[in-house]
Amino acid sequence: MNAVRFDHVSKAFGTRKVLDDLSFEIPKGQAFCLLGRSGTGKSVALRHIIGLVKADSGGVFVEDNDIATLDARQLADVRKHMGVLFQNAALFDSMSVGENVAFPLRRHTDWSDADIRARAMAKLSDVGLEEDFDTMPGDLSGGMKKRAGLARAMALDPAILLVDEPSAGLDPMTSREIDELLVKTKQGGTTLVVVTHNIPSARAIGDRFAVLDQGRMLASGTIEALDASEEPLVQAFMRAQGGG
Amino acid sequence: MLQLSLVDRVGTRALGFFELAGAIATFGARAVIEAPRPPYEPREILRHAYQLGCRSAPLVITAGVAIGVVLSMHTRASLERFGAEAMIPAALAIALIRETGPLITGLLVAGRVGAGIGAEIGAMKVTEQIDALEANAVDAFKYLAVTRIIALMIAMPLLTIMMDFSGMLGGYVAEAATSGMSWQLYFERAFSYISYSDIILATLKTVVFGYLIAVVSSYLGFTTSRGTEGVGEASTRSVVMASVLIILSDVVLVKMIFFFYPVVSG
């Protein structure tokens, strides 16, 4: 069964077409990397999977549920199986870092406070922020916010983890640690959908890849297939990022 | 041509106004429909009641004392001419409890809380925190808007009672300093012309003010765009729109009170 499927999805904001007849499938347990320059529709594709944006035409299916046809309760049930790391982390700034990570646990489990705290601490430890449980998000650097956001996204051990630019704003060492964490998460059976323009990071994480340009899919397949692509934009993108 | 263009502009403005009014009314109606449905978010309601209500108390009490002193001085200046100084406490109580207290409390809270709600939800919108709530399978409308609306509907009557009481206290201080009137006599005279229905109806009126403030500012927060500039605009517009709505709704509510409870108008 596919974890996520896009079936001829198109989306426009006003006159600007952001996704143009986009189709792909992500089998369960695989890591799928959406590549492309900034503003090519990668994050919008991710938002379709969460159900934050609805397609103008075509269908987005998550675990065979057509996202567009679900009512609010059904959509919430589907979202409980997903974790999302937003581009700017989107931490709740009225809560401490630890409370941010504990938030999905408080909402969707009946665990005790002690168990929730222990799980939140473990997830923060995974991203190297165990010392910052009580720190407020405003006191964190951009990279630390990103890591805290990833800890929150993984708090419920989701079946599908959606990650928007995981290495943006991170130093190379932390970026590699995050890549390793995502690989470990994938090996635990989680499906990953990673939006990135960082090719080395994508090579480390991904099983399958798609390159977008102006909302259209230029190429898809394994990294070797992209390296061998004769599409000039794909070649330029892969070379510019130090690929191949 | 110029005239046509003016008509166009007025028409566009009018359409924009009705569109906005319709959107806010729909937002407010949705809150009424969603409020009785689970989950009830009691922790969030309590947190907002503290943030929006308790933290407004010092401002309301300070303003109440000052208004009480000023009203007392003005009332004395007027009533002295007719030799009716004995009526000062009653006149003050009627003015404060029936109208000044609820209205000023509404306007003060619109300024302090309306701006805060508009800015806070607006900032959450532009930093994707509202999307993050939805992604965490949380109904952001209910979690952010409905909880604040309920909290403010609870807090407003309590703040109004504080305003009334501190206003009466300020009036007493001014009166005691001028005429040396005793505490017991002041309050006996103050409440001789005030009935329970005066206090209850005027105070409950502020539940509507709380609803209006929270609905307008939450709506403007949820519809914020254009980054930090949009957040500032949401904050300012929240205060302006909530204040105007409080004043307009006050006219309607007073008319309704007089219609349904004619004894109060007497």
Interface residues (C-beta under 8 A of the other chain):
Chain A: R47 I50 G51 L52 A72 A76 D77 R79 K80 M82 V84 F86 Q87 N88 A90 L91 F92 D93 S94 F103 P104 R107 H108
Chain B: E120 A123 M124 T127 E128 Q129 D131 A132 L133 E134 A135 N136 A137 V138 D139
